[in-house]
Amino acid sequence: MRLFGHRVPLTALIGLAIIAINVVAAVGAPLIAPYDQAAVLGDAWADPTPQYVLGLDDLGRDLFSRLIYGARMSIGLAFVVTCLSFAIGIVTGFAGAVLRGWVDMLLSRIVDLLLSMPTLIFAFIVLSVLGTALPVLIVTIAILDSTKVFRLARALAMNIAALEYVEVARVRGEGLWWVIRREIFPNAVAPLVAEFGLRFSFAFLFIAALSFLGLGVQPPAADWGSMVRDYRDMINLDAMAPLYPAGAIAILTIGVNFVVDWMLAVHSRGHGEGA
Amino acid sequence: MLRLIAQRLGLGLLTLLAASVLIFAGTEILPGDLASAVLQNTATPESLAEMRKELGLDRPAAVRYVEWLGNAAVGDFGRSLASHRDVVEEIAPRLRNTLFLASYAALVAVPLAVALGLMAAIWQGGVYDRAVNFVTLLTISVPEYLVGYILIKYLSVHLGWFPSLANVTPDTPLVQRIGLTFLPMLTLVLVVVAHMMRMTRASVLQIMASPYIEMAFLKGLPKWRVVVRHAFPNALAPIINVIALDLAYLIVGVVIVEAVFVYPGLGQLMVDAVSKHDVPVVQACGLIFAGAFILLNLIADMAAILSNPRLRHPR
């Protein structure tokens, strides 16, 4: 199979399929899920039946339906966080590379500072004061994550800004915004797209980990991480319940990584070449 | 070389200082101060003012930062807002548990990863190599709690080999402790070994491309001997570097693994403190985690310097 003129290896196909299924589940949750995520349908921890494919959960809600709604929360949150972190990272990164001087200095030192300790630990410190409301979570993780986007965007823009055609544009008298938009950005898109996949899987795992620790999505809302937390005691009774949401997290991450691997390989080979 | 090492040490201290500023600022500059965080919904203007006074928030932040850092340097982190106990007293037994678990995991993971990586390098391109590559690619993407719960389900609930809860107390004897923490250790090992092993393989294979290795082959040495005696010693430096960085990753893994196995470690304490807005405990835990992270990064830097003969011998 070919896509945009590139041969797609089997792993990337699997990855794309996994992503497609998850996105469909997330977008169409109310249409696909057989029951409402909050509907109590029977006894707690009822065994799977053809009617309730994965059985019922701790409050007698359909586990399968909750998984589908969980996709919406997990993927939606991670997507919003990644978009925000890219917006911040690209703007600051390009600004640093193009403006140089004290702006670049200041931005780079701030990023060094933020990277001086593990992201999770820094997130803990912020959340301990601000609490775990969704907007706080989104902005905190996006800012922490944007440090990595900043470094990549800055490095890319530095390389591109040194090329002749950018100099030509500047000599021609084009403004800063025009140079960024028309000369630098189009040439930085390919590596940034692969980075988007990586950052997405990072944000996705990070939010799931916070939710699993009870510091992320709070009930009654539920993402996959908080579902693992809610169902975790059942593992001692030999139930599969916590493994479904945890497995869903792992599968989507693997899918995204397969696609990112392929994109990086394509990019390093150059455009238009089949393998 | 001494000058380089001194430079790195100074840089490490500077980074730690920066981290401490960040930890303090993170709980200070944000909207809504500590007092309103502690009191949450029960806050009235009077109780807020009283709490601010009690916490010393009526003084400028810079003064409080210097005071906090000075006290922290001599091992005084103040009192917990939740339990009103001395923070150091709360942390000490937890820190010991976490250090135990982390070193236990490191002791198993490092030799295992190096051995697996060497084997993959020796049989490069073979079935073993490809199988290991694929399996480790999968485990890199899998979150710690999935590994942990799968281990609990099969090794603990089904087979009954290991306990699913690592509920150690300060007077649990060492032998029993090793058994109780076996599953948490195994989870951590499975999560970090993949990356370490891949990097070991990559480092050895990079060396394998050099002319002196070809020379060794031409002398007629067997492949395992070339890999173990000729390539491995020269690949050691990048390997140590990667291992130190992976162990820094272990810090984050430990927080989650402790939650899975309800292990009374520093990570659990920090998570509890975060949900209770117990800022002094959060700050102290944060400083310890950041310190460990910076120390391991420093060791990685040092390994890189020590391994490079051009840096080791001053001209």
Interface residues (C-beta under 8 A of the other chain):
Chain A: D112 L113 L114 S116 M117 P118 T119 L120 I121 F122 F124 I125 V126 L127 S128 V129 L130 G131 T132 S201 L205 A208 A209 F212 L213 G214 L215 V228 R232 I235 N236 L237 D238 M240 P242 L243 A246 G247 I249 A250 T253 I254 N257
Chain B: T15 A18 A19 V21 L22 I23 G26 T27 L30 P31 G32 L34 A37 L137 L138 I140 S141 V142 P143 E144 Y145 L146 Y149 I150 I152 K153 V157 H158 S164 A248 I251 V252 V255 I256 A259 V260 M270 V271 A273 V274 S275 H277 D278 V279 V282 Q283 C285 G286 F289 A290 F293 I294
